[in-house]
Amino acid sequence: MIKLANAPCSWGVLEFDLEGKVAPYGQVLEEMRATGYQGTELGDLGFLPTQPNHLSQNLSKHELDLLGAFVPVNLKDSNTHLKGLAYALKVAGLMYYAGYENAKIVLADDNGAVEARVKNAGNIASAMGLDPNAWEIFAQGANNIAYAVKETYGLQTVFHHHCAGYVETPDEIHKLLEYTDKQLVGLCLDTGHYSYGGGNPIEALTQYRDRIWHIHLKDFNIKVAEKARLNQWDYFTSVQNGIFCKLGEGSVDFKRFIDELKVHDYSGWAVVEQDVLPGMGNPKQCAQSNREYLKGLGL
């Protein structure tokens, strides 16, 4: 059975330092539950309570489960691996001691930190990627974090490919999965980012069936992408212009994608994400619209 969640990023809570004021966490949790979702991810550390008891009390109050936490780490640089590992363990410990022993670490690159990748998101040339030595370092960092999280708390780690990071295109995702330990590192397949990176998420679902342990349901507006290329918008400008639109308004074929999930007997969480930054629209209305759209597809 597929369980449906949403995430704080749909209310503008992102790991990036962007302008605008987001709603307080109590309002976000209340609106998330009111619009029909069963769970949430943690969001940027510090948005939700960081004391385990306080965290679990607030989530229980709103009848929401906690299913994972986004953890960005500069994996290209071996000098930052220990710092990233400590951060991942801190987040994993918070979820574990709050009682969410099935939650996942959603590991990612330190997206948005490299100018060339930010400027060329959705149009990445091979020359901007990692060389074999850098891939070894990157993957070793991911493996070490996943191993430590599993050994310490028993939690799984999935890697979230992300535009404006070093794992964006289908080829880069394929390399990441080749270089990492399939027993330790799963894939968080994000339909919007996979499309933005130049791929078809339905093909990825079939190709990486055994590695996909977590799903993000995100749509991709190809018309905004075309404007971005024409106007040379960077990743952040594209997001601010709605490149991740309401579900059903973009290019992702969610009916086929969900049908394939069911064929593959996927029984984990599917997390709705629509990056509604402050000033872009009403997050609650968007969450409601996305929920109704998915109901029409049998979720």
Helices and strands as residue ranges (DSSP letters): E 3-6, G 8-11, H 25-34, E 39-41, H 52-61, E 65-73, G 78-80, H 81-97, E 104-109, H 115-119, G 126-128, H 132-153, E 156-160, H 170-179, E 185-190, H 191-196, H 201-207, G 209-211, E 212-217, H 222-231, H 235-240, H 254-263, E 269-272, H 283-295
